Amino acid sequence: MNIQARVDEVKTLDAFIKSNKAEFLAIYGRRRVGKTYLISNYFGKKKCKFVSITGIEKGSFLRQRTECCKQISKAFYNGSSLEVPKDWFRTFELIDNAIKGLPKNEKIVLFFDEFPWMVTPRSNLLQALEYYWNNSWGNDKRIKLIICGSLASWIIKNIINNTGGLYNRVTYRLKLEPFTLHEAKGFLNNNGVKLADHQILAIYMAIGGIPLYLDQVKKGLSANQIIDQVCFSKNGLLVDEAEELFKSLFIDSKNYFKLTREIAKHRYGITKGELAKRMGVSLSGRLVERLKELEDAGFIISFLPYQHREKGVYFRVIDEYTMFYFRWVEPHLGSIKRFAKATGFWLEQARSSSYKSWCGYAFESVCYKHIAHIMSKLSLKPSVLPAWKHIPNKGDKEAGAQIDLLFDRDDRCITLCEIKYTEEPFVIDKQYAEILNRKMDIFKDITKTEKQLFWAMISANGVKKNFYSEEMLSNIVTLKDLFEKIK
């Protein structure tokens, strides 16, 4: 893999290492997104003392300290055997003493990877970190401290938003996101994989922009052949990845897995109340906490449709691989593992009408990930609302309506967006034009808005130019626009 696609992140790290004072960086992002790779490869090539200490998943208090001492020995003492201290204060004292012996002009990067794993019950690791940062490392302009973890909610709560001794100590924060389409294309090109944009989109809708997943893409194969190998072959990386991913992030992973699976069933999102009812659980703080953790980890998004009150918050799955897994992999998991489905299984599925219908759902999520690209094309400022829908009460004669995306602008206008995935340019005929007009009328009637309304279409393969497209649309966003680099 490479870090060429991480342009903005590299700029942040440049400022971080060039600073003439002590700095504290918190970096987080979901598993496999490339946090360790980015930090190790960036600082491994810099003129500095790079000290990397990694937590052990489900490791005991003793195991964490033992491994930490091995890494301290490797970094400072040429691998000599060190006696394992009885607590974290004495362990950090080893680091502190070693730092004091380094040249006064040498920058020192202390990288604690998967730090949440190191914080075992009653270990006092956070207290030790607080003590040494506040009383030593934070006063040494040579030192750059990095706390990293895949448990995003833990990092946010205990490091970034710490209310104790680390309050307001973080000077840099970096959430590492999956690659955009533009970044994914650059990543694949750097790996020697040259694919057309629509082929990359098909891969992206199945596995997302996770670097490790994209590293499985080999040249000389079509998108469907790649998906077939990675997701539907017995030894494919992504056959068992979903459950393993949740197990690595959440203690009671089965409940988080079930919760995400239920949310994934609802294309246009589901409210907390409806979710609690379907899951057979109470609308309690525990459910709210789980939803927050799933959102922090990048699996779901929460959104408040236009003019809805806070209790009307909806949740929907936003992670491409998770959506793909629940819809296409999990139903065939038993036969994949027992019989190793024959090569070409996915080629058959990809021709089905159900897959083409599902692509519309997946493409919507891709669009939500590329809101900045859409705003750039539409020349709009951030004012986005993921969706709006009206469901009439039972027995009402009025029709319902769904708006895929809308932009509530500051010039007393609202841009309503239709999102369409078709293999050919989308055709707006008389019947579809009437559907758009009806949607707009319902939106006006229900919201009572007096703002000017415009229609824009986000279409993977554009829109065929005709009388109705000219009459109805103020703008069109295509796949090419989503692949553009945002300046």
N, C-alpha and C positions, 0 to 999 in steps of 0.2 A: 504494500500500500504506500501512499505518499500523502504529503500534507499540502500539496500545491493548491488544492481546492479550498483550503481554509484561509483565505486571504484576510478577512476581517479579524479572525482569531489570531493570526500571526501578527497583525498590527498591534493587537492588545498585548501579546506576549513581548513584542519589541519594546513597547512603552514600559512594561513591567520590569524587564531586565535592565533597561537603560537608566532607570530611576536612581537617583543618588540618595535614596533613603530606604529604610526597611519597608517592605511591601508584603501584603497578605492577600493571596488570591484564593478564592473558592471556585472550583470548577465542578460542574455536575452535568449529567445527561444520562440517558438510558444506556443499559448494557449494550456493548458492541458498537457504540457510536464513534469510538476512536479516541477517547480521552487520554488513555495511557499512551497510545501511539503518538498523539500530537505532542504531549509534554515531553516524552522521552526522546523523540526524534528532534524536536526543536532545541531543547537544552543540551542534548547530547552533542550537538554541533557548535555550541557556544563556548566561549572562553570563560568558564566558571567551574566551580566545584559543584557537581550535580549529585545529590544524595537522594536515592530513591528507596523508600520504605513502603512495603505493600502489606496490607492486612490479609488475613487468611479467612476465607469464608467458613463460618461456623467453628472457627478455631477457639480454643479455650484461652483463658487469661494467660496461662503459662506458655501455651503455644505461640500466642501473639508476641509476647515479650522475647521468646527464644528466637523467633524469626527476625524480629526487629534487631536484636543484638547481632545476628549473623550479617544483616545488611549494614549495620553500623561498622562492624569489623571490616567488611569488604570495602566500604567507602573511606575509612580513616586509618585502619590498622593492618592493611595488606592481608586480610583474611585470618589474622591471628585469633585464637580461641579466647572468647571473653566469658567471664562468669555472668550468668543471667541475673540481673538485679531483682529484688523482691517486689518492686512496684514501678509504676511509670515515672514517678519523680526521679528515682535513681537512674532509670533508663535514659531519660532525657538529659540527666546530668552527664552521662557519657558523651552525648552529642555536644553539649555545651562546652565541656572540657576540650573536646577535639577541635571545635571551632576556634577556641581561643589560641590554639597553636598554629592556625593557618595565617598566611600573609595578610597584612592589613588592607591590601589593595585587591584582594581576590574576592569576587562575588560568590556567594554561597546560595544554592537553590536547594531547599529542603522540601522534597516532594513526598507527601504521605498519601499514597494511593489506596483506594477503598478504605478510607479512614473509618467509616461507620462500622465496618467489620471488626476493627480493632477495639471498639468501645464495648467490651463485654460488661455484664452486670457487675456493679460495685468495683469497677476497675479504677475509677478516678482518673481516667485518661484525659477527659476534657479539662478537669481541674489542673492537671499537670501541664497541659498545653497552655491554658490561661496563665499559669504562673510564669512559665518560661518566656512566653511572648511578652507579657507585661513587664517582666523584671530583667529580661536579658535580650532576647532576639529582636524584639520590637524597637530596641534602642540602638541596634547595630545596623548601620546603613549598608553593610555588605549582604545582609540576609534577606532572601526572598522566600517566603513560606507559601507552599501550595497545599491546600487540603482538597482532596478529590474523592468523589464517590458516585456510584450508580444509584444509591438510595436518595433520589432528589429531594424528597420531603424532609429527610433527616438532615441533609446539608443545609437546606433553607431554614429549618427550624432551629437547629443547634449551632450552626456556624454563622450564616448570614444574618439571621434574625435573633441571635443569641441575646438574652436579657441579663446575663451574668457578667463574668469577667472578660468575655470576648465581645461585649456590647460595642458596636460601631467600630470594631477593629479591622474588618475586611475592607481593603482598599480597592480591590479589583474583584469582580464576579464575572464568571463566564459560563453560560449555559450552552453546551455543545449540542447543536441541533443536527438531525439527519441532513444529508446533502439535499439541496434543491435540484431540480431537473438540470439546470445549467452546470452545477457542481458535479452531479452524477455523470453527465456527459464528459466533462473534463477528466474526471477520475477514470472512466472507462477508456477514453482515448489514450491516457497516459499508460494504461495497462495493455495498449495495443488492440483494444476492442473498438472497432469502427462500426457503429450501428446508426441507422436512420432514426430520426426523432420519434416516430411512431412506434418503432421497436423498443426504444428506451422507455417510452411511456408505458408500454405493456409490461415490461419488467418492473418498472417503478410501482405500478398499481398492484403488483403481486408481492414485492418484497420491500418496497419503500427505498429510502435514501440512506440506509445503514451501510457504512463502508465495508464491514466484514461480509455482509450479504452480497454486495456488489462485487466484491473480490472473487466471488464464486463464478462470475460471468466470464466465460471463455470465448475467445475469438473463433469465428468460423461457424457459429451456431445462431439460429434464429431465436427470437424472444421466447417462443413457445417451446423450443427444444431446451432452452436454458431452464425455464420454469419446470419443465418435465423432469429434468435431472436433479435440480436442487430441492424441489418440493414433493415430488412423487416417486422418486427412486428410494429403495430401501435404506440406502446409506446417505441419502441427501442431507445436507446440513440443516435444512429447515423443516424436516419431517417432525423432529421432536423439540425443535427450538422454542415453540410457544410456551409449553409447560415449564421447560427448564428456565426460560426467561422470567416467568412469574415466580418460580421457586427461589431464584436468586435475589429477587427484589422484595418479596413480602413473606412474612413469617407464616401467616395462614393463607398461603397462596391459592388454595382451592376456592376460597370465598371470593377472592379478587378475580380469579379466573371465571367463575360463574357469573359474577357481576358484569364483567366486561362482555362475556358471551351474550348476556341478556340485552345489554345496551346495543350490541352489534346487530341485533335483530330489527332495530328501529332506524330506518334510513334517515328520517327527518328528526331524530332525537326523541328523548323520553324524559319526563320530569322526575324529580326525586320521589314525589308521591306515588306516581304510577309504577316507578321502579321498585319501591318498597313493597307495593301490593303484589307485583308479579314475582318478587323474590321471596315473599312470605316473611318479611322482616319488618321491624318497627322503624318508623321515620325518626331515627335517633341520631345522636352525635356520632356514633360509630359508623353509620352509613355515610354521613357527611364527610367524616375523616377518610374513609376508604376512597370516596369519589375524589377528594382533594389529592390523595396520594397517587391515584391513577392519572389524574390530570398533570401533576408535577412530573410524573414519569413519562409523559408524552403519549399515553394510550388513548385518552379521551380529551375532548374539549367541552367546556360549558359555555352556553351562550344565552343571552336574553333577547328573544325576538322583539321586533319593533313594537314599542308601546306596552310590552308586557311588564308586569310588576315583578319584584324580586322572586316571589314564590313561583313565578313562571319560568324559572331557569330550566333549560333543557341540556341534556348530555348526549353526545354521540361519539362513536369511536372514530379516531382520526389517524391511527397508525395503520398504514397500508397492509403490512404483513399480517397483523392481527386480524383485520377484516378478512383477508384472503384465507387465512388459516381456518377460521370458524366456518366460512362458507364452502370452501373447496377441499381443504386437506383433512380436517377432522372427520367429516363423514366417511372418508375412505381410509382412515388411519389403520384400522384392523387389517385390511387386505394389503395395504402397502407394506406393513411389517411382516405379515405372514407369508405372502406370496410374491412380494416385490413386483408391483404392477409392471406390466410390459411397457417397454419404451414406446412412446407415442400416445399414452393415455391422455396426457394433457392436450395433445394436438386435436384429439377428438372432442374433448370438452370445450376447447376454445372456439369450436365451430358451432356450438349449441346456441339456441336462442336465449337460454337462461344466462349464459355467460355474457352475451351481448347486452342483455338487460342489466346485469350486475355491473358491467363496465360504467354505466351511467352513475351508479352509486360511488364506485371507486374514483371516478374522475372528479366528482364533486369534492371528495376529500383532498385530492391532489390540488384542486383549485384553492381550497381553504389554506393549504400550505404555501400557496403562491399569491396571497393577497397583495403583497407589495408589487408584484409584476402586473397584476390586474389594475391596481391603482395607477401605476406608471402609464399603462396603455390608455387608461381613461382620463388621465391628467387630473386625478382626484387626490385630496388630502385624506389622511386616516379618519375614517368615519364609518367603518364597516360593521354590518350586522349580518351574521352568518345565514339567517333565514327568517322567514315570516310565514305563518300559515293560519288559516281560519278554518275551524271545524264547526259546522253548524250543529245546534242541538238536535237531538232526535225528534223527528216530526216536523222540523222546520223545512219550508219549501226552498229556502235560499241555498245556494251552492257554496261549497268550500273552495279554498284556493291555497296554493303553495307558491311562495317566491323563494327561489334557491339562494339568492344573495342580494343584498341591497346596500346602497351607500346613501346615508342620510347626510347630505351636503350642507355646507354653511352658507350657501347662496340661495336658500329657500327652494332647493330642488332635491329630488330623490332619484337616484338611478337604480332601477330594478333590473336584476340580471337573471337570465335563463342560462342554465348550464346544460350543454348537450354533448354526448359522446356518440359520434357516428363515424363509420369508416369512410364515408363520402361527405362532401359539403352538405350541411343541413339545409333542407328546403322548407321555406315558410310559404305554405299555400294559403288559400282563402280560409280553409277550415282552421289551420293553426293560428292564423292572424286573428280569427274570432276568439280563439282560446286566450290569446294574449290580451285582447281587449277586455274580455270578461274578467280575467285575473286583475287587471288594472282597475276596473270598475269596482270589484269586490274590495280591493285594497283601499280605494278612496272611501267607499261607503263605511267600512268597518273602522278605519283609522281616523276618519273625519279630517284627513289632512287637506290643507289648502296649498300645499307645495306643488310645484311643477314636477310632473313625473316623466321619466324617460326610460325607454327599454334599451338594454344592451345585451348582447349574446356572447357567451363564452363557449366556443365550439371547437372541439379538438381538430376538426378538419375544415373549419371555416363555414361560411354560409353562402349558398348559391345566390347570386345577384338576380333579383327579379323585382317586380312592382311592389310586392308585399315587404320584402326585406328593406327596400328603399324607403317605404312608407313608415314602417314600424320601428326600425332600429336607429338609435343615435350613434352606436358604436359596436364594433365586433372585436373580440379578443380571440386569438387563435393559439394553437399549440406552439407556434413559432414565438409568440410573445411570452409564453410561459418559460421557454428555454432561454430567453434573453438574460444577459447579465444586468442587474440593477446598478446603476451608477450612483 
